[in-house]
């Protein structure tokens, strides 16, 4: 029996472990003490613990001690590190991926540009890392101008991916600081601080070609993926095939990508990325010498298993399900697959990371939907790692059908305990521009306010505002007291449960929708709440709900017209026919109840909780003087000291969470007092960093 080591974590470690077990292999996972509660640790045959996922020598030593036959690096961490691949090879362990020579040639974005030019593949002009080092800063502007590289500029990490180590710079004077920041982020994420500067295309499409080489110059390509939906250079939704790539362009881009495979004698799975303009011109961006996060859309559309193929090649065999590597072929896609990245982040707060517990976690079980996840209910999203919770992938016969299926899959996904981008993803999947394929890498940035609106139509929100949901919930829970242990953090059901609910009735309960205050509940009729078939699940029905849903039309929706395919409308019945909708309720923290319905999560304050009252008592001008960290993380830099005068927008602190850097700036002018943190300190959440007082 062969022994496989997966040198990664989360959903990709689970994905690779599943494929390895299909071969009947024994599987060990690399892990760290910080990740001791990761579900994959309890699912693997063995856990090989090291101090860091970036410690290449420790990983190889552990794999050798365990007598591993193969090491799969997944993606991220060391997956594109040539030195790591060489260490694995030198230990006589099969590295499941390209050779170390392949990585040195194509894994670095700068060296890859040289190979692309050699193969006559169009590339963007750049100021490379060695030139940044050799030239004085005052010479940068003239050299950039001579090469036709004008603002805005893109500072880019040479190694790694995922948008880390990247900065857009509008003014040449800001370039040195942006290079420093990008270099720090790249080193933290990939152990490689190398960065360079290139021309930035403002609104192109991002289209990538999936290749698979035999290591002898031959190989195949599996079509293209559209990855234009991005924010901060990180992909949000990906799909295959691209809605704007026809067979002729697919062949042209495929031949360009395969020329790099041939030139480098590339082995295994890789992705050649291009920027595509409206005129049909494309420019080589980079090559990822690893498996991609978005590989499932290719697998679903072309009926291949890329991880299995990686294993077959690592064992010395060309994948049996693949065509001959010696003959160029243009694959024909079967249907459309779209992947949404479910992340622990808050798009309504500038996409800030939101690590935390997963009190409720329910995945979609719709036909045609695949979910790759690395978490379980009762676990957490760890602030020391990536914000990925799961990938939700929908596969259907047409693009419109895939968009609809994805929207329904997202609406049926429930996460309580930490804020996620679920409503944002649902809004994108239902937007007419996206459904019709009218997008670019700049599209999210220009539509972010619209996409962050509530998914629940105003008329329905008003309906919930008029109802005393607390009384209905009390009735439902008193009917099924045994469910209380799932709803609130108390040891066991008791009479006090009913008394606690009854005590809430006189209160006026404020309601917010993902942080947007929309008023309060007032007592009214027309609502019936009944427990469902599983913990946290409830059914809402009644005359009032039926009337509101029946009255929703295109004209009455106003700003929510793009949500026509929403579950709200699928739940709507004919006039007079009772309607039912499913919702999920939990109490993840003492001061709030979370209610999820129609793809949106409502946050209901718990009025008898002293912690909530303490938060309220801190409001007002005095509270505004306290500068708090918006999330858990680590303090990287402290730029101010007690007594410093600051202006609005001045940089005060630099934090790191989930491998991303966040610059905290002064919300107003004043005098800084009471600085409470220092570099290296780990923050648990919204901790106070300092105070800003008026000058007088």
Secondary structure, DSSP 8 states (H G I E B T S, - for coil): --EEEE---HHHHHHHHHHHHHTT-EEEEEE-GGGTT-HHHHHSSEEEE-S-TT-HHHHHHHHHHTT-SEEE--SSTTTT-HHHHHHHHHTT-EEESS-HHHIIIIISHHHHHHHHHHTT--B--EE-HHHHHHS-GGGHHHHHHHTT--SSEEEEESS--TTTTEEEESSGGGHHHHHHHHHHHHHHHHS---EEEEE--SS-EEEEEEEEEESSS-EEEEEEEEEEEEETTEEEEEEES-TT--HHHHHHHHHHHHHHHHHHT-EEEEEEEEEE-TTS-EEEEEEE-S--TTHHHHHHHHT--HHHHHHHHHTT---TTS--TTS-------SEEEEEEEESEEGGGTTEE--EE-SEEE----TTEEEEES--TT-EE-TTS--EEEEEEEEESSHHHHHHHHHHHHHT-EEESS--SHHHHHHHHH-HHHHTT---TTHHHHHHHHHTS-SS-HHHHHHHHTS-HHHHHHHHHHHTGGGHHHHSS-SS--HHHHHHHHTTTTS--EEEETTEEEEE----S--EEEE-SSTTEEEEE-HHHHHHHHH--HHHHGGGGGGTTSHHHHS--STTS--EEEEEEEEEETTEEEEEETTEEEEEE-TT-HHHHHHHHT-SHHHHTEEE-SSSEEEEEE---TT-EE-TT-EEEEEEETTEEEEEE-SS-EEEE-----TT-EE-SS-EEEEEE---
